[in-house]
Amino acid sequence: MRRRRAFALVVAMAAGMTLPASAATAGGHHEQPRYQRVGYFTQWGIYDRGFLVRNLVANGQAARMTVLNYAFGNVTSEGLCTAEGDAWADYQLPFAAAESVDGRADVEGQPLAGNFNQLRKLKKRYPDLKVNLSLGGWTWSKYFSDAALTPQSRRAFVASCVDLFIKGNLPVLDGDTHGGPRSAAGIFDGIDLDWEWPGSPGNDGNVVRPEDKQNFTALVAEFRRQLDAAGRQARRHYALTAFLPADPQQIDNGYEVRKVFRDLDFATVQGYDMHGSTWELTTNHQSALFPPSGEPQQPDFTVSRAVDALLSRGAPRSKLVVGVPFYGYGWSDVPDVDNGLFQQGSGPAPSSADPGYEDYRNIVKLLDEGFTLHRDPAAGFAWVFDGSTFWTIDDPVVLAQKMRYIKANGLGGAMAWSLDADDEQGSLMRAIERGLR
């Protein structure tokens, strides 16, 4: 699934945020919020979850975020951005009045429909909310290495992304009437690079090269150059961000950390998928803040270890945004010992979607079905257990602790994967916003 970011599959803003030198454009100095509050909206969530852009208004998430990352744009085998990843969801699907942000139905003949048009309406309602187009993800990172390989390929790749998503020149596909020159202009405020992973294996079949590390630096610089050129014409700043792994070895394989941060507005670091039932039989945290007592793997992956790894390699504190999960992993047939923690189960627990993977909104309901909530306040994680089935969970209490960690360490904010997994009240995004005031 495109939503999967599991680096473990491979290995089993404080005030005054520093900006790249290019951030002062012809439109004037670009002001950053004190802390970034970032959420990923999944294009496919409108299908299996029925989670629409309109839901961001209903549950209050839109009012609490600074940046929405739209996931994902695809990279073709030719090393170019394409509008054909899921054009139906992106800009062709007509929404009825009851499904629309402004209560108005899409009509025949309009150049833009789908999620893109709803994002345009969302930005009109929340003018301070920025929307970035995120490229790649777990499934669509296959050809990033090809796109980044040479100066010529980098220029062509970036130009195609800027043309499609910044200038908004969407193609008219297969006789559909939607698209056309500047049909999506003004929707996206920047690009988020979600290459999983430069220099390290990710999803099966990904192209990986030893030179990905240096080529990623050059690719970031080329995005910065072309986004700034577009910004000078539009008299505004276009943001450039990236998603970085938690595994120190993957960081070393793929990132010249100090160099890439010169051109990034900020980067989000993976603060989850550190353990999971789809690749491990032993129950464990997936997003602990600090190493827990009794942890069977040493040294283990934790949020603080990931942050420290990036800081020690030159990442500016104010540009590091910590990722948090709005979902959990579950194990079946777990012995009723130590409340199920660090015990061997039989495999992934049944769920509403993929076995072993469940949204927070569903996990929290298990507390009314015989499950008990357990916490490790020293390590900063929680889980629910009924004597046999074990689920990890980041609830508002855990998130409040993580927000205190972010503020105490002068970091740049928090990022959530993904918005559709929150409950109907937007409880998790509310906890992030409250914690970063």
Beta strands, then each sheet from edge to edge (+ up, - down):
strand 1: 36-42
strand 2: 67-75
strand 3: 81-82
strand 4: 130-136
strand 5: 190-194
strand 6: 239-244
strand 7: 266-269
strand 8: 320-325
strand 9: 327-332
strand 10: 347-348
strand 11: 357-359
strand 12: 372-376
strand 13: 381-385
strand 14: 390-393
strand 15: 413-417
sheet 1: 3+ 2- 1- 15- 8- 7- 6- 5- 4-
sheet 2: 10+ 9- 11+
sheet 3: 10+ 9- 14+ 13- 12+
end
